Amino acid sequence: MKGRLIFLLALPVVAVFGQIVLGPIGPAGAQPLTECDAPNRMTEIDFPLRQVTRAIAAKHLNILVLGAGSSQLPGAGGAKGSYPARLQVALAAKLPGVDVQVATDVKPKRTAAEMVKTLGPSLAVAKPALMIWQTATVDAMQSVDPDQFSQALEKGIKIARSAGADIIFINPQYSPRTESMIALQTYVEVMRWVALQHETPLFDRFDLMKTWADLGTFDLYSATKKLDMAERVHDCLGRLLADLVLEASKASVPMSVPNSEGGQEPGK
C-alpha cells in the first residue's frame, strides 16, 4: 500500500558552479521572505521510505549522501556547514532517542555512471537505510547520452536497494545564467521518468527554482562568493530534506516484529 507524501521545498539561496545565487526579491514594500520560505507550490510523492521507517523504529538511522561538488562547502569548517551535516543535525533534533548518522560519498566532477562504479563499497561501509543521490549536472555538462544516464540511475537504484537502502533523488539546480549553455532539462526529465518508473521520491529543486525565477521571487542572475550565504542555503536544504525524510517515513506502513513475550509490536 503506497503512502502519500506532500512536502514544501524551499531554497532561498543556492550554489551554482561554485558561486552563490542570491534572493529573494519582490515588489517594493512587500514583506521579505524568510529563510526556507517558498511559493505556494507543493509536490506530491506516492513512494514511502520503508527502510527509513524500520530504521527509525529500531532507533538507529544511517544515511548516505551520494553527490558531486554542490554537496560540499569550501574551507576547513565546510563539512560542518554543508547540507549533509545540517541534515543530520535536523533529523537528530526531530528524532529524540534515535541515533542519526549521515555519511557522504561526495567528489566533484562525477557523472552518475562514475558514482555507480564505487557505490557498492560506499554502501558496504555506510550500511544506510537511505541513500540521497544528487546527480545530473555533470552528465549534462559532458553531454552524456541520456539513455546511458538513465541506465546509470537504474543500476544505482538496483545496487542501493539490494543493499537494503531506500533512495531519494535530488535533481540539478536551475540557473537562468547557465540555461542557454547547459541542456539540463533533458536530464531533469530523465530523472523524473526513472523516479516514477522505479517508485523513487524526487526532491525537485530544478522545477521549483525555475518557478521562482519566472515569478521574480528570487534574483537568480545575481551572484556572490560569500561563504555565509552558502552556509545558509545548506542549512535550509538540510532542514527541508529532514522534513521530507520524516514525512516519507510516516507514509510507510510500520512493520510488526515479535516482542519479548512472543507477540507483535507495531512499528518496530
C-alpha positions, 0 to 999 in steps of 0.5 A: 500500500503506497503512502502519500507524501506532500512536502514544501521545498524551499531554497532561498539561496543556492550554489551554482558552479561554485558561486552563490545565487542570491534572493529573494526579491519582490515588489517594493514594500512587500514583506521579505521572505524568510529563510526556507520560505517558498511559493505556494507550490507543493509536490506530491510523492506516492513512494514511502521510505520503508527502510527509513521507517524500520530504521527509525523504529529500531532507533538507529538511522544511517544515511548516505549522501551520494553527490558531486561538488554542490554537496560540499562547502569550501574551507576547513569548517565546510563539512560542518556547514554543508547540507549533509551535516545540517541534515543530520543535525535536523533529523537528530533534533526531530528524532529524540532517542534515535541515533542519526548518522549521515555519511557522504560519498561526495567528489566533484566532477562525477557523472552518475555512471562514475558514482555507480562504479564505487557505490557498492563499497560506499554502501558496504561501509555506510550500511544506510537505510537511505541513500540521497543521490544528487546527480545530473549536472555533470552528465549534462555538462559532458553531454552524456547520452541520456539513455546511458544516464538513465541506465546509470540511475537504474543500476544505482537504484538496483545496487542501493536497494539490494543493499537494503537502502531506500533512495531519494533523488535530488535533481540539478539546480536551475540557473537562468545564467547557465540555461542557454549553455547547459541542456539540463532539462533533458536530464531533469526529465530523465530523472523524473521518468526513472523516479516514477518508473522505479517508485523513487521520491524526487526532491525537485529543486530544478522545477521549483527554482525555475518557478521562482525565477519566472515569478521574480521571487528570487534574483537568480542572475545575481551572484556572490562568493560569500561563504555565509550565504552558502552556509545558509542555503545548506542549512535550509536544504538540510532542514527541508530534506529532514522534513521530507525524510520524516514525512516519507517515513510516516507514509510507510506502513510500520512493520510488526516484529515479535516482542519479548513475550512472543507477540507483535509490536507495531512499528518496530 
